[in-house]
Amino acid sequence: MHTEIRLTGEWAWYLAVFGIAYASFFMSGWLVDRMPVAKRLKDRLQIFFKHELSVWIHRLHFVMIGLVWLHVHFINRIAILTPFMILFDLYTVYFLACYVWQKYIVDFGSLVQGELIASTSLSPTVQELQIKVPKDHHYQAGDFYFMRFKDIRISNEKHPFSVASAPSKDGNILTFIIQGLGEFTKKVTNLPIGTQVELEGPFGRFGSIVEESSVKRPIILYGLGTGIAPLKSIADEYSGKRSVHIIWSGKNEQEMYYQEYFETLTQENQLTSYHGKAHRFTKEELGEILSAKEMRQGLFFIVGGAQTLLKVEKTLITLGISKNRIHDERLTM
C-alpha cells in the first residue's frame, strides 16, 4: 500500500476505536453505572471532558468519514470500478445530507427561548425553577431539556434537566428541580428573575410509553432523590385519569421536599397513592406497599442515580416483576 493509503486507513481506524471507547466511558452508562471505580474516575475527568468538549470530540466522526472516503479513492484497483465509486460517493453524500437536515433544519427548530420567572429553595441543596416559554410550545409528561442560561455569571454549556410540571395543567410554565452539586448547578440559585434561557428539546420516552399502554395498567413511579422530577410531571398529568402509585426515597428528611404535596395529591385523587421514605425501601417494604395487581400488570418508571437505580431494579425483579415492564432514566450525565 502507498503511504497515503496506509495513513488514511490507519487514522480512520484509530479514530473509530477512540470514538467507541470515549462514548462507552463518557457518554453511556455501560461501564460507569456498574463499576464504582469507573464512576469515580469519570467524575474526576469530567472537570476537563465537559459536555461541550464531548460534542466536539464526537464530531471527529466527520474526520473519520473523510479519511475513509479518501482511503477508498486512493486505492487504484477499487477507484477504477466506476459503478461502485458512483454508488460509494452517492451513499456518502446522502447520509451527510441526512445529518445536516436533521441537525441544522429539524433540530434547529427545537430550540425554545424562555425566561426565568421564579426560583424557590426546596431544601439546602435543591432549587425549583419556573421558566416561561411560548404558548404554542408542547411537551409530554416526563420529558427533559438541555438548558443554557444566558448570564455571564454561569457557564454557557447546556445541561440536561427533567420537567417536573404537567403539560395539561401548567401550560407554558415549565418547572425544573435542580440539585446544587457541581459548579454549574450551585450557581443556579443566584440567577436573577428575568434571566433568559435557551432550551433544546423536549426529549424523552416516558410520556409515549404511558400513552401507548392500556388504561387498565397501573403506573408505578419510583423516584430516587431528585429523580422525582419527571415522575412528578407524570403524576400531575395522570392523577385522576389512571391508577398512579408514587414511591419516593430521599437522602434524608430535609430532602423530602414534596412530601406534603404528594400526600395532598393522594387525598384529592382516589386512584393515586403515595409512599415516601428517607433512605431506600427494603425488599420486604416494597412487597408490602405494592399491590398484587401492580406487581402483575404495572408499568414501573424509575429515575435516579445509576448505581442505586440498578439495585432497585434488581429488587423489583426478585419480587416477580418482569424486566420489560421496568423503564428507567439514569442520572449519569
N, C-alpha and C positions, 0 to 999 in steps of 0.2 A: 504493500500500500504506500502511496505517496504521502509525504508529510502532512499536507492539508487534509487528506482523507483520514489519516490516523488521529490527528489532533481534534478535528471536529467530532469524530465518533467518540473519542475518549472523554472529551469535556462534556458532551451531551450526556454520556453515561454517568459521569461524576455528579453532574447537576441533578439528574433524575434520582440517583441514590440519596444525595443530600436532601432533596425535596421531600422524599418519602420519610427519611429519618427525622427531619425537622418537624414535619407535620405530625408524625406519630408521637413526638415528645411534647411539642408546644401547643399544637392545635387540635389535639384529641385527648380523650381520657383513657386510651387503651393501656398505657403504662402507668401514668401518674395516679389514676383512680384506684389502682390495685397495689401499688408499691409505695409505701410511705417515704422511702429513701429517695425515689424518683420525684415525689411531690415536693420534698424539701429542696432538692436540687433545682427544680423548676422555679420555685418561689424565689430562690436567690438569683437565678439567671434572668428572671423577668425584670430585674432592675435595668438591665441593658436591652433584652429582647422584648420590647413592648409591642403592643398591638400594631401600631403603625409600622414599626420595623418588620414585623412578621408579614404584613401585607406586601411590603417591598420585596422581601425575600421570596414570597410566594410568586411574585411577578418574574422571578428568574426562570419560570417555566417558559416564558416567551423567548428568552435567550436559548434555552434548551431546544425549543421548537425550531428556531432559526438555525442552530447548529446541525440539527438532524436534517433539515431541508438542504443545507449546503453540503452535508456529508453525502447525501444521495446524489446530488448533482455533480459532485466531484468524481464519482465512480463511473468511469467511461463506459464500462460494459453494461451498466444499468442506464446511464444517461442517453445511450443511443436507442433505447427502446421507447420510441416516440409515444405510442398509445399509453404505455404505463406512466411516463413522465407527465403527460397531459392530465391523466387521472389523478396522479400524485399531487400536482400543483393545484388542481381544482379542489381536491379534498382539503388541502391546507388552507387555501383562501376561504373556502366555505365555512370551516369551523372557526377561523379567526373572525370572520364577519359575524358569525353567531354570537361570539363573545362580545364583540363591540356593540352589537344590537342589544344584548341583554344588559351589559354593564352601563353603557352611556345613553341608551334610549329608554329601555324599560325600567331599569333600576333607578335612573336619574329622577324619574317621576315619583319615586317612593320617598324622596326627601321631603320632610314636613317641617315647616317653620312654626315654632311655638314660643310661648312666653311664660316664665315662671310667675305664678300669681299667689302662691302660698308655700310656706316652708314651716313645718311643725316638728319639734323634737318629740319622738315617741319614747325614747329611752336614752340613757347616757351615750349610746353608740349608734342609734338608729334615727334617721331623719325621714320624714314623709314630705315629698314634694308634689305640688299640683301644678300641672302645665297646661295652659290653654292652647288648643290647636284649632285650625279652621273647622267650621261646622260641617263641611262636606267630607271630612276625613272619617274613614271607617276602619275598625279593627275587630278582632274576636277576643272573647274572654281567654285569658291565659297567655296572650301574645307578649312579645318583648321587642325592644327597640335598641339600636345603637345610638347613644346620645352624646352630643357635643355641646358644651356651654360656651357661648360667645362672650367670654370675660377674660381679660388679660391675667387675672389672679389665679386662674386654674388652667390645667393642661388642655391643649387643643385637641387631644386624642379623643376618639369615640370609645365609649364603654357600653356594654350591654346591661340593660335593666328591664325587669319584667313589670308589666302593668298590673296594678292592684285594684283598678276600678272596673266597673261593669259597663260595657258599651251601650246597653239599652237604658241604663239608669243615669249615668254620669255624662252622657253626650260628648261634648268636645273638651271635657276636662279630664286629662289623664293623671292618674295618681301613681307615684313610684315610691318604693321603700328602699332606702339606700343605707347600708351599714358602713360606718366610718372605720375601715380597717387600714386601707392604704393611703398613700399621699394624696391621690386624687379625691377619693371619697370623703376624706376628712375635711377637705376644703369646701365641700358642697354646702355645709352648714352656714358658711359665711357669705354665700351668694345673695345679693340683694334682690328684693322683689322687682320684677320687671326685666330681669336678665333674659336675653334672647337665647333660644335653644334650637338646635338643629337635630331632628330625629330621622333616623334611617330605618324604615320598616313600614308596617309591622311584619314580624316573623313569628312563627310558632305553628304547632300542630294540635295542641290540646283541644282548642275550640272545635276543630274539624272532627276530631275523634268523638267528642261528645255529641255533636250534631248528627253524625252518621250512625250512632249507636241506637239501640232500641230504647224507647222512653221508659220501658219497664226495668231497665238495668239501673241499679243504684250507682251513684257516683261517690267514691271514697277519695277524699282529698287529704293527703298526708304531707304536712309541711314540717320541715326541719329548720328552725331558726327563721332567717329572713326568706327562706324558701316558701314561706306562706304567701308571699306577694301575688304570684299568678294564681294561686289557689283561692285566695280571697276574691279575686276577679271572677273566677268560675262560680264560687259560692254565691256571690251577689247576683250573678246573672241567672242562675238556675234555681235558687231557693224559691220554693212555692210552685215550681214547674216540674221538678224532678226530685227524687229521693236523694238527698245530699248528706253525707256524713263527713264532718271536718275533724281531722285529728292533727294536733299541733304540739310539738315538743320544742321547748326553748332552752337556752343555755342556763337561765336562772329565772327567778320570779320577776325581776326587773325587765327581762326581755319578752315577757308575755303581754305585750302592749295592746293586743287585740282581744284579750280575754273577755272583757265586758261586752265588746262589740259582737263577738260570736255568740255569747250567751243570750244577748238581746235578739239576735237573728234567729236563734233556736226557738225562743218564746213566741216570736211573730210568725213562724212557719212550722206547721206540724210535720212537714216532710223533711225538715232539717234537724240534724243532731250534731252535737259538738263534744269533744273530749280534748282537754288541754292539760299539759303537764310540763313542769320544769324538769329537764333531763329526759332521756329516752324511755319509751314504753318497752316493757319486757314482753316476751313471747306470751306469757300467761295473761298479762293485762290486755294484749291485743286480742287474744282468744275470747276474753270476756266481753269486750266492748263491740266486737264485730258480730253482727247477726249471721245466722246460717245462710240467709239469702244473699247477704253481701259477700260472704266468702265463696258462695256457689256461683253467683252471677255478676257481682260488682265489677265496675271499672275502677282501677286504682291509679291515681296520679300522685307521684311522689316528687318533691323538689327539695333540694338541699345539698350540703357538702357531699362530694362524690363518695368518699370512703364510708361515711355513716350511712348514706343512702343505699349503698350496695349491701351493707349489713341488714338494713331494714327489709330490703327486697328478699334476701335470703331467709329472713324470719317469716315473711309472708308466704313464701313458697313452702316452707316446712309446715305451715298451717293448712296447706292444701289448696292455695290459690295458684291457678295456672299462670305461667310466665307471660302468656300472650295477652293477659288482661291487666298487666302491670306496665304503666307508661311513666317514664321518668325524665327529669330535666336536671342535669348535674351542674352545680355551680363551680365550674373548674376554671373559667377564664379570669 
